[in-house]
Amino acid sequence: METRVALIGIIVEEPDSVGELNAILHDYGQYIIGRMGIPYRQRGISIISIAVDAPQDVISALSGKIGKLAGVSAKTAYSNVVTRE
């Protein structure tokens, strides 16, 4: 199985979606390398970055589930680092 390193950038504009977002991230916890969250209080949003090392389909599924949440947007940047496990 091949895994890739990727960064998922998330912007949360709807605070009510945070619980669902955290539940999704918990479900994919085995693939998460690190997480950084920044509350931007002046704008009423949160900016989150998630570094992952996972198979391509897992990264796509995670990003897709996050992007379907109300008031949440996500974009993924992939590295060229591919590892065979």
C-alpha positions, 0 to 999 in steps of 0.5 A: 500500500502506498501512502502520501503526505498531505496538508488539509487546510480547513476554515470553519465559519459555522461554530455548530459544525466543530463537534462533527469536525472533531468526530471526523478527525477522531475517526481518522486519527491514525493517519494524522501527523499533527494538527494546528488550530488558530481562532481568528476572533476578529472574523469569527472563524477558525483556521485549522491545518491537518498534516496526514500520511495516508493512502490517497483514497483515505485523504480524499475521503477525509477531505470530502467529509470535512468539506460537506459540513455546513459552514466548513471548507477544506482544500488539500495540498499533496506532497510528492512524497510517496511511501510503500508500506 
